[in-house]
Amino acid sequence: MKKNPIGIWIVIWIISSGIAFWWDNFFVWNNQSNIPWVYNPISWFYEQKSADEIEIENEKLNKFDFYSDSSFQKFLDDNHSISTDYSINDTVKINSDFTFNRSSDFMLREKAAEMFEWMARAFSNAFNFKAKLSINSARRSSQYQRQLANNCSIGRCAKPWTSEHEAGLAVDLWVNGWNIKALSGIYYQWLIDNAHKYGFHNSYQKWMEIDGKIAEPWHWRYVWKELATILHDNNQTFSEYFYQNIESKF
């Protein structure tokens, strides 16, 4: 009996297509590789946590705390610092397929890293994946912050133990490898309009008199969604809110 070569190739094609489809669904999508249409970055942070642990964590996070070192709302400036014996124990490498450079070279505290991942995906999607956030700096050691401060003019670099980077909550963001230099433009405006949805806030917008620093459109700090939304809706910087509502500046 003569074999039909066309039929054999059809069978081979069907089997190959099935294997490829299974590979994409199981290995590629579940490992969050560069597949922009199917993306679920949140799960890997919590796969080892029970429902009770997550609930307790969320209850703590929903209460604003501007003074505890471990709080996501810890306020930092020249007069408010992290305790020198405070040790951050929940920093992780940033895991995102939607940054222009390799995000895993940088670290943030776990919740901040998770929400940054979501924000990076949304940012890239908003610009049809032709623009991606670049990370220029994230978690810093106090030793590194001291080196920066020693070679920095007043108002440009935070003193050691007063930096939001030292707290593991801030990222300096560029776009496609280029600095966001002006408080304008479509990329900065997208962040102003949307970053609060992911808990991020541009700390330094209103210069020295209000924020104690020059304006830094690249500096975005995680404060938790509820506080970030309050700041966004009231057009306030974190410093402005803190000194108007929490503690007198004088």
N, C-alpha and C positions, 0 to 999 in steps of 0.2 A: 504493500500500500504506500503510495507516494505522499510524503508529508507536505503540508501547505506552509511555506515559509512566511507568508503574510500573517497567517493565523498565529504562528509561533511568536512573531514580533509583536503582535497585538497583546498576547498574553504577557510577554515580558514587559511591555509598556505599562499595562495595568498594574502589575506587581510592583514595578519601580515607582509608579505614581503613588501607590498606597504606602510604600515605605517612606517616600519623601514627605507625604502628608503627615504621617505619624511622627516623623522626625521633627518637622516644624512645630507641630502641636505640643509634643511632649518635651523635647530637649530645648528647642530654641525659645518658644514662648515662655515656658516655665523657668528658664534661666535668664530671662529678661535680656536677651541679646538685642542687636539693633533692629528691632521690629517695632516701628513707631505706631502701628495701628492697634496692636494688642499689647497692653502694658499694665502691669500690676506690681508696682514697686513696694507696696506697703507690707506685703505678707512676710517677707524674710526677716523683718525686724521683730515680729511678734510670734513667729512660729514656735518659739520655745517658752512662751508665756501663757499661763492659764487665763481664763476669762476673769477670775477674781483678781489676779495681779494687774491685768489691764484696767479693770474698773477702779481699783485703788489708785493706780497711777493717774488716771484721768480725773479723779476727784481732787487729787493734789494739784494737778495742773490747772484746774478751773478756778483755783483761789489765787488771786494776785498776791505776790509776796515780793516786795521791792528790796528787801534787805538780806535775806538768807543767801549764802554763797551758792547753794545748789539750785536756787529758783531761776526759772526761765525769765522772770521779770526783774532779776537783780539789777538795780540801777548802778551805773558806773560812770564816774567822772573824777576830776581831780580831788574831790572831797569825799568820794565813796569808792571804796576799794574792796577787792577780794581778800580774805584773810590769807596771810602768807603761808599758813599751814594747811590750806584747803587743797584737797587732791581730787581732781575730776576722775571719776571711775567709769563713765559711760560713753566715752568718745569712741567713734567708729569711723572707718574709712567711708567717704562719700561714694555711694553706689549709684551712678547714673549713666545711662547710654545717651543722654541728651546734653552733654556739655562738650564744648569745642575742644578742650584739652582733657587729659586723663584725670577724672574726678577722684579716683582712688589714691592719688598722691596727696590728698588733703583730708583733714578730719574735722568733724564737728561732734557735738553731743548727739546721742542717738536720735532723739525726736527731731532736732533741728536738721539733721542729715536726711531723715526720712522725708520731711516736708520740703526740703530743698529739692529733693529728687522729683517730687510731684511738680514743683514750680518750674524746674528746668524743662520738664516734658511739656508743660502747658505753654511756656515761652516759645519753645521751638515750634510747636504746633501752630501757634498764632502767626508765625512768619513762614508757614509752609515748609518748615524744617530747613530753611535757607539761612537762618540765624540761630546761633546757639550761645548760651552763656559760657564764658570762660571764667574759671576760678583762678584768681591771682594770689589769694591768701585766705586762710581759714584759721583753725586753731593754732595758737602760738604759745610757746613756752615763755615764762617770765624772763629767762635769760635772753631770749631772742628779742623780746619786747624792750628790754633794757638797752640792748645794742642799738635798736632803732631810735629810742628816745635820746640816746647820747649824741646822735648825729642828726637831730631833727629840730626844726625851729618850733617856737611856741605855737600851739594851736594846730599842729599837724600830726603829732604822734602822742599817744597816751603814755603816761608814766607807767612804769612796771606796777602790776597788780591793779591797774585801773582800766585795762583794755578789755573791750568786749570780745576781742580775739582770744585773749587769755582765758576767758570764761568758756570758750568753745562754742560760742553762739553767733559769731559774725563771719561773713565772707566778703571779700572784695571781689566784685564782679566786673568783668569785661564782656564784650560781645565779639565772637569770632576772632579773639586774640587782640582786639583793639579796646583801648580804655574808654570808658564812658566819662568824658571830660566835662560835659556841660549839663546843667540842670534843665535839659530840653532834649528834643529828639524823640523819635518813635520808640526806641528801645527803653530809654529811661521812663518815658511816659507809660509804657506798658507795665513796667514794674511799679510805678506809683499807683496805677489803676488796679493792679491785680495782686501784688505781692502780699498784701494783708490777708488775702484768702488762704494763704499758706503760712501765715504767722510771721512774715518778715516785714521789717520797717527800715526805711532809710534814716539812720540815726542823726546824721549831720546835714541839715538842709538850710538852716537859718543863721549860720555863721557864728562868730565868737560870742557876741553879746548874749545870744539865747542858748546856743548849744555848747559853747566852750571850745569849739573846734571850727576850722574852716569848713566850708561846704564840701562834702565828699559824696557825690552821686553814685560812686561805686561801692560804698560801704553799706551792707544790709545785714541787719541783726535780727535774730529770731527772738520774739517776745511772747509767742503763743497767739493763736488766731484772734481770741477775744480782745486782747489789748491792742493788737495791730489794727483791728477793725475800728476800735475807738479812736486811735490816733489818726487813721485815715479819714474817718467820717468828720472829725473835728479839725482837720488840717493842722494837727499839732505834731511837733517832734516829741520824742520820748522825754527829753530834758524839759521841754516846755510843760508837758503834762505833769511830770513829777513835781516840779517846783510850784506849779499852780494848784495842784490838788493833793499832794502827799506831804510835802515838806517845804517850809518857807525858805527862800533863798537868802533871806536877810536875818 
